[in-house]
Amino acid sequence: MTGTLPTELGNLSLLTHFSLRNAQLEGTIPSELGNFGNVKTILLGNNLLVNTIPTEFGNLGSLTKLEIQNNDLTGVIPSFVAPTSCNLSGNCFSDASNAPATCNTANTC
């Protein structure tokens, strides 16, 4: 898959694993992904995603693994449930103070 992430993905409320690594995705991460009520894994690393991580990720109470490394994300990392494994490195966040301790937040800007 290439292009942008459609907002309609948020309708997949029973989804447990979401992986689109290395897919040449562009644009923003839709806030509707915060509707993934049962998701345990989100893997969006090594794409061309921009802007911020949606605050709606705070709704992902079942999340155990989050990888959004090596994109062009900026801004403040929102508060969200601490996944067991978390890689947000390789972005350009202005404030990583809300990131769970389990998150690698090394910036490359």
HELIX and SHEET records of a PDB file:
HELIX    1   1 THR A    7  ASN A   11  5                                   5    
HELIX    2   2 SER A   31  ASN A   35  5                                   5    
HELIX    3   3 THR A   55  ASN A   59  5                                   5    
SHEET    1   A 5 GLY A   3  THR A   4  0                                        
SHEET    2   A 5 LEU A  25  GLY A  27  1                                        
SHEET    3   A 5 LEU A  48  ASN A  51  1                                        
SHEET    4   A 5 ASP A  72  VAL A  76  1                                        
SHEET    5   A 5 CYS A  92  ASP A  95  1                                        
SHEET    1   B 5 HIS A  17  SER A  19  0                                        
SHEET    2   B 5 THR A  41  LEU A  43  1                                        
SHEET    3   B 5 LYS A  65  GLU A  67  1                                        
SHEET    4   B 5 SER A  85  ASN A  87  1                                        
SHEET    5   B 5 CYS A 103  ASN A 104  1                                        
END                                                                             
